[in-house]
């Protein structure tokens, strides 16, 4: 398991976090620098579809939005595999964050982007400088720098459990903890 936070790190919440915003969450770190950290929760779907928040041809392309986190829930964010989208920030060799929104919607409406290439989020997760590292040191989050290039292809419903299993060792054991130990 990695302890160093970097762009592309994956945060996995500990099994009994107790914070409804991050309970059994998997968060992709999109930006980590001296100003703080920005991430997107990958495994919390909203009931809103993309066509409800932006003007697109929903017959060509429409997907559910994920809840990226509790910060600014009226903002739209996206991660994708579009290496040539202008202004996109590279998170890993095959994964990007944001980019030119007009060009993105143009490509969506022309049918040039598939749902396997992109994920959309409302809101984001944010930490002030050193806050996330303090939480990691207190074992609030497990961190890994593996599998970031596979994130768009993994099952959202089992993502938390699947990543813990892939990490092996004691993390594999955490994957099987019941959501409510009192019901065990």
C-alpha positions in Angstrom: 0.0 0.0 0.0 1.3 3.5 -0.9 1.3 6.3 1.7 2.3 9.1 -0.7 -0.5 11.1 -2.2 -0.1 12.1 -5.8 -2.3 12.9 -8.8 -4.0 9.7 -9.7 -3.9 8.2 -6.2 -7.0 6.2 -5.2 -8.3 6.7 -1.7 -10.4 4.0 -0.1 -12.3 4.8 3.0 -11.9 2.6 6.0 -14.9 0.3 6.6 -16.5 2.2 9.5 -15.7 5.9 8.6 -19.1 7.1 9.8 -19.2 10.1 7.5 -22.2 9.7 5.1 -20.3 11.7 2.4 -17.5 9.2 2.3 -18.9 6.0 3.7 -17.3 3.1 1.8 -16.1 5.5 -0.8 -13.4 5.3 -3.5 -12.0 8.7 -4.3 -9.7 9.6 -7.3 -7.2 12.3 -6.4 -7.3 14.7 -9.4 -5.0 17.4 -8.0 -2.7 17.3 -5.0 -0.3 20.2 -4.4 0.7 22.8 -1.8 -2.8 24.4 -2.1 -4.5 21.2 -1.0 -6.2 18.2 -2.7 -9.2 17.8 -5.0 -10.7 14.5 -5.7 -13.9 12.8 -7.0 -15.9 10.1 -5.3 -16.1 7.3 -7.9 -18.8 5.0 -6.5 -21.8 7.2 -5.5 -24.3 7.6 -8.2 -26.9 10.4 -8.2 -30.4 10.2 -9.6 -29.6 12.9 -12.2 -28.7 12.2 -15.8 -26.3 14.3 -17.8 -29.0 15.5 -20.2 -30.8 17.1 -17.2 -27.9 19.5 -16.6 -26.4 20.2 -20.0 -27.8 20.4 -23.5 -26.8 17.3 -25.3 -28.5 14.9 -27.7 -29.7 12.3 -25.2 -30.5 9.8 -27.9 -26.8 9.7 -28.8 -25.4 9.9 -25.3 -26.8 10.1 -21.8 -25.5 8.7 -18.5 -26.1 9.1 -14.8 -24.0 11.6 -12.9 -21.9 10.5 -9.9 -21.7 12.5 -6.7 -18.1 13.7 -6.7 -18.3 14.9 -3.1 -19.9 17.4 -0.8 -18.1 20.5 -2.1 -20.0 22.8 -4.6 -22.7 20.3 -5.6 -23.8 22.7 -8.3 -20.6 22.2 -10.3 -19.9 19.6 -13.0 -16.6 17.7 -13.3 -15.5 14.9 -15.6 -12.6 12.4 -16.0 -12.0 10.8 -19.3 -9.6 9.0 -21.7 -9.6 11.7 -24.3 -5.9 12.5 -24.8 -6.6 15.2 -27.3 -9.2 17.2 -25.4 -7.8 20.8 -25.1 -7.1 22.1 -21.6 -7.5 18.7 -20.0 -5.2 17.9 -17.0 -3.4 14.6 -17.1 -3.9 12.5 -14.0 -2.2 9.3 -15.2 -0.9 8.2 -18.6 -4.4 7.2 -19.7 -6.7 9.4 -17.6 -7.5 13.1 -17.7 -9.6 15.6 -15.7 -11.6 18.4 -17.2 -10.8 20.1 -20.4 -12.5 22.4 -22.9 -16.2 22.0 -22.2 -17.5 23.4 -25.6 -15.3 20.9 -27.5 -16.4 18.1 -25.2 -20.1 18.8 -25.8 -19.5 19.1 -29.5 -17.9 15.7 -29.6 -20.7 14.2 -27.5 -23.4 15.6 -29.8 -21.5 14.2 -32.9 -21.4 10.8 -31.3 -17.6 10.8 -31.1 -17.4 9.9 -27.4 -18.5 6.6 -25.9 -19.8 6.2 -22.3 -16.8 4.0 -21.6 -14.4 6.9 -22.2 -15.9 9.4 -19.7 -17.6 9.8 -16.3 -19.4 12.9 -15.0 -19.7 14.2 -11.4 -21.6 16.8 -9.5 -19.6 18.4 -6.8 -16.1 17.3 -5.7 -14.2 16.4 -2.6 -11.6 18.8 -1.2 -9.0 19.0 1.5 -6.9 21.9 2.8 -3.1 21.6 2.7 -1.9 18.7 4.9 -5.5 17.7 5.9 -5.7 14.6 3.7 -2.2 13.4 4.9 -3.4 13.8 8.5 -6.5 11.7 7.7 -4.3 9.0 6.0 -2.0 9.0 9.0 -5.0 8.3 11.2 -6.1 5.4 8.9 -9.3 7.2 7.8 -8.2 6.4 4.2 -6.2 3.6 2.6 -4.2 4.8 -0.4 -3.1 3.0 -3.5 -1.5 4.2 -6.7 -2.5 1.1 -8.7 -5.5 0.5 -11.1 -6.0 4.2 -11.8 -6.0 3.5 -15.6 -8.8 0.8 -15.1 -11.2 3.0 -13.1 -13.6 3.8 -15.9 -14.1 0.1 -16.6 -14.8 -1.1 -13.0 -18.2 -1.8 -11.6 -19.4 1.2 -9.5 -21.6 -0.9 -7.1 -18.7 -3.2 -6.0 -15.8 -0.7 -6.5 -14.9 -0.2 -2.8 -14.8 -4.0 -2.2 -13.1 -4.8 -5.4 -10.2 -2.4 -4.9 -9.6 -3.6 -1.4 -9.5 -7.2 -2.6 -7.0 -6.2 -5.3 -4.8 -4.6 -2.6 -4.6 -8.0 -0.9 -3.4 -8.8 2.6 -5.3 -7.2 5.4 -7.2 -5.0 2.9 -8.8 -8.1 1.4 -10.1 -8.8 4.9 -11.6 -5.3 5.2 -13.5 -5.9 1.9 -15.6 -8.5 3.7 -16.5 -6.4 6.8 -20.3 -5.9 7.0 -21.6 -2.4 6.6 -23.2 -2.7 10.0 -21.3 -5.0 12.4 -24.3 -5.1 14.8 -26.2 -7.1 12.2 -23.5 -9.7 12.0 
